[in-house]
Amino acid sequence: MLNIVGKRKIWFALSGTLVALAVIAIIAFGFQESAEFKGGTLWNFSVPVNTPSIADVQTEFAGILNVKDATVNFDPTNQSFLVRFGTVSETDHAAYLSALKSKWASLNELSFESIGPSIGAALLKNAIIAIILVLVGISLYIAFAFRKASRPISSWKYGWITLLTLFHDVAIPAGLFAFLGYLNNIQIDSNFIVALLVVMGFSVHDTIVVFDRVRENLLNHRGKEPFKKIVNDSVNQTLARSINTSLTLILVLLALYFTGPVDLKYFVLTLLVGVTTGIYSSIFIASPALVLVSPKEA
C-alpha cells in the first residue's frame, strides 16, 4: 500500500511550484485574447487548387491587404485556413475577398465573423463570472454533501479543499496558455473557457470519489483507526479506478490533439493538461490536505 498521505510534503511542494510558476506567467505575460474577447475577425476559407502555405497566406495579408496583425492557422483535416485579425467592415471584407481570389482563383470562403470590442468584452466578463459561480457552487455543494462526515474535521473544510484543488487544476493550464501566448502568440477564446469548466467538472468528480470513500471509511471505522490511516487507505482503495478512468480519457484526448481539427487543438490541449493535473490533485493534494487540516489527535 502506497504511503501517499505520509509523503504529502513532496506533493504539496511540487504543486506549489507549478501553481506559483503559472501565476507568475499569468501576471507577467497576461493572455493573448482572441477576436471573441477583444473584438476582431475570424475568417475561414479553403484553397483546394494549388493550396498555398501558411507563410504564403501570411505574406498576402501583410502585403496586398496590409493586415499586419493576421494570425494564420491551417487545418489539414479539411484543408482550410483560419485567419484572425482586427475588426473590419463589410466593405473591407469584400475588397479582401476579391484581392485573395485574384491571387487564388479556387478560394472558397467557409465563414466570416467580425466581432465588435464591446461584444467581446461582454463575452469575457460572462466567462469569468461563469468560472467564479462554478467554483463557489461546487464548494458549497461539497460542504453540504459531506455534512455527515463532520468529524474529525468540519464538512465545510471538504468544500474549501475542493475549491483549492479546482484552483490548482485551472491555474496550471491557464499559466501554460499565458506562456504559450507570450512565446507563440497562442490566443485564448471561448473554447478555452469551456475547456476550463470541463476540467473543473472532471476534477471535482475525481475528488468526490476519493472523499466519498473517506466518508464511508470514517462511518465504518469511527474511533477505531487514526484519521490519517483512514484517508491513506481510502486513497489507495480508489487509486486504480481513478487512474484507469482518467488514462482512458487521456488517450482519447491525445488522439484528438494529434489528428483532430486545428481549431480544436488548443481546446484539447487545455483539457489534456487540466485532466492530468486533476488526476494528480484528487489523489496527491485533496486527500492529504484533509489530514493537514485535521486535529493532531485525530
N, C-alpha and C positions, 0 to 999 in steps of 0.2 A: 504493500500500500504506500502510495506517494505521500510524503510529508509536505503537502502544499502550504498549509497554514503555517507550519514551523519555519518556512523559508520566505515568509511574506515580505521581509525587508528587501530581499532581492527583487521580487516582483514590483514592489512599490517604487524602488529606485529606478527600475527600467521604465515603468510607465511615467513616472515623474519627469524623467529625462526627455522622453518622446513628447509629452504634453508641453513641457517648457519650450522645446525646440519649435513645436507647432505654433504656440502663442507668439514666440519671438518672430517667426516667419510672417504671421498674420499682421503683427504690429509694424514690422519693418517694411514688408513688401505690399501689404494690402492685397486686394483681389482685382484681377483684370475682369471687369464686368462685361458681359455680352450686350448685344443690342437690346435684348429683352429688358435689361435693368437700367442701362444708361441712355437708351434710345439709339436707334441706328437701323441698319438694313441687313436682312438675311436674304441672300439671292441664291437660289438653287437652279443649276442648269447642266445640261449634258452636251457633249460634242462627240457624237458617235463616229463621225468620219474624221480621220487624222486627228485623233484626240491629243490635245496639247499637254505639256507637263504642267505641274503646279507653278514652276518658275516662269513658264511662258504666260500663264494667266496672270500671275502677279505683275509681270512686266507690262502687260497690256493695260492693266488697271492703273499702274503707276505712270505709264507713259501716255497712251492715247486718251484715256479717261481722266487722267490727272487725279486719281484717287490714291493718295499716298498711304492711307491707314488700312487698306484692304488686307484681310486675313483669309487665305485660301486653303481649303481642305479638299481632298479628293477621296471619294467613296468608291473603292474598287468593286464593291458588290453590284451596284447599279450603274457604274461608270459615270458618276455625276460629280460636279464641283459644288461646294458650299462656300460662298464668299460672304464675309461680314465686313461692313464698313459703315460710315456715318449716315445720318438721315438724309434722304434726297427726295425731291419732288417727283411727281408722276412724269413731268416733262423731261427731267433729267434721266429718269428710268428709261423712257422711250428712246432718248438720244443714246444712252449707254448700250441698250439692246441693239440698236441699229448699227452702232460702231463695232460691236463684237461680231454681229452677223456678217458684216463686211469683211471681217478677218476670218471667221469660221462659219461658212455658209450653212453647215449642218447643225448649228447651235439650236438646241431645243430648251426653252425656258420651262422649268418644272414648277417653280414657285417664287414669289417675290413679296417680301414683307418689310414694310418700313414703319418703325415704331417711334413715336414721339418721346422726348425725355420725361415728360410728366407721367405718361403711362408707365414707362419703365421704372420710375421712382416709386409709383404706387405698387407695382408688382413686387419690388424689392422689400418695401415696407410690409406688405402682406405675408411675404415669405418668412421674414424674421418673426413676425407675430405668430405664425403657424408653428414655427420651431419652439418658441417660448411656451405656447399653450400646450404643445405635446409634452414638453419636459415637465411642466407643472402638473398636468393631468395624470401622467403616468406615475409620478411620485406620490400624489395624493391617493391614487388607486392602490398602490403597493402598501402604503401605510394603513389603509382601510382593510385590505385583504389579509394582512398579517396581524390583525389586532388580537387574535387568539394565541399568537406566539410572542407575547409581550414580556416574557421572562427568558433569559436574564436581561434582555435589552428591550427598550420600548419599541412598539411597532413602527412609529414614525421614523426611527433610525433606518429601518429597511428602505423606506422611501427616500431618505437622504442619500443613502449609499447607492441606490439605483440611479438617482439623479447624478451622482458623482461619476458613475460608470458610463452613463449616457453622454455626459460632457467629455469624458475620455474618448469615447468612440466617435464622437462628432469632431472633436478638436484635431485629432491626428489626420484624418483625410482633408479637413479644411486647411490645416497647415501645409500639407503636401501640395494642395492646389494653389495656395499663396506662393509657394516656392516655384512651382511649375509656371505660374503666371509671370513671375519675375524672370525665370530662366528662358521660357519658350513662348511667352505671351499666350498661355493657355487661359481661356476665359471661362468664367462660371455663368451658368444660365439657369432656367427653371428646372432643367433635368438634374442639376447639381443639388438643388433644394429638395426635390423629390427623392433623390438618392439618399440624402441625409435622413429624411423622415423614414425611409425604408430601413436604413441601418439602425435607427433608434428602435423601430418595431422589432426587428430581428434580435437586437441586443437585449431588450427587456424580456423577450420571450425566453432567451437562453438563461438570463439571470433568474427569472421566476422559477424555472425548472430546478435550479440549484437551491434557491431559497425555499421552495416548496418541500424539497427533501429534507432540508434543515428543520422545517416546521414539523414534519412527520416524525423525525427522529427525536425532536425535543419533546413532543407529546408522548412518545413511546418510552423514552429513557429519562424523563424529567427527574433530576436529582440523583440519578444513578451513575452518570458519567459527566466529566468536565465538558463545559460548553465548547472548548477548543477542540476536543476529540470528536464531539458530535458534528461540528462543522467540517472538520477534515474528512471524516467518514462520509458525510453527505456529498462532498465534492467528488470523492473517489467513486462513489456509487453512481454518479451521473456523468462521470468523465467520458466514458466510452460513447454514451449516447450523444453527448454534446459534440464530440469530435467527429463521429461518423456522420451525424446530420449536417454539420457545418461543412465537412470536407466534400460532401456531395454537391452542395451549393457552390463551393469554391471552384470545383471542377467545371461546372456549368458556366460560371462567370468567366473563367479563363478561356473557355471555348468561344464565348461571345466576344471577349476582348480581342482575340486574335483573328476571328473570322466574321464578326458581326459588322453591321453598317457603321461607317465612320462617324455619323452624327450621334451615335450612342456610345462611342468608345470611352469618353470620359465619364459618362454616366455609369458605365460598367466598372470603370476603374475606381470610382468613388465607392460603389458597392463592394468591390473586391477588398479594398483597404479597410473599409468600415466593418465588413463582416469578419475579417481576420482579427481586427482589434476587439470586436465584440466577443468573439470566442475567448480571446485571451482575458478580457476584463471580467467576464462572467465566472471564469474558473480561478484566475490568479489575483483578481482585485476585489470583486464584490464579496466573496465569501471570507477571505482573510480580513477584510475590513470589518466584518461583523465581530470578529474576535478583538480587533483593535479598539472598538467602541464598547466592548462588554466590560463589566466589572472584573477586577483582577481575581476575585474569589470565585468567579463563575466556573 
